Amino acid sequence: MFGITDLTTYILGTIFIVLLPGPNSMYVLSVAAQRGVRAGFAGAAGVFVGDFILMTLAATGAAGLLKANPALFAVVKYLGGGYLAWVGVNMLLGAWRQRQLAEASPARAVNAANPFVRALVISLMNPKAILFFVSFFVQFVDPNYAYPALTFARLGGILQCFSALYLTTIILAGARLADA
């Protein structure tokens, strides 16, 4: 159907992948808990744009390049993992500094770093997302279908819908937990 080889398996796999905690969801959850629903949705928008870029790269052949050159894939994976570790350490240090500032001067403003940009970079360097688009996403495209771009668009739309539902849930839950 529309060049998708096995829609049911793709949907089940996509739900499973989206529900696995990863750097994107953890970042969006922490932003929503610390800075509110609006900042959480700004972070989610960064994730959506990052995923769209990765989908586009997969659709245009970057997936084939990474599969053909495992060394290049390893470099991308380790650079992404290193960046995510750096982001995590900085988030912990930032929270520790923020707590110290709040204790010293409760009227200080919350860190105004742009959650959209940070989430976009985290999404682009996310090994889970890269692996998903390189290995899982492309398996469901029928190579004999006349319009493979439409197939990629449909698969991407399905993924973005599930991702939007999941991120909305964790944004609202994170903000509610922070209020409690």
Salt bridges, closest charged atoms under 4 A:
GLU103 OE2 - ARG99 NE 3.40
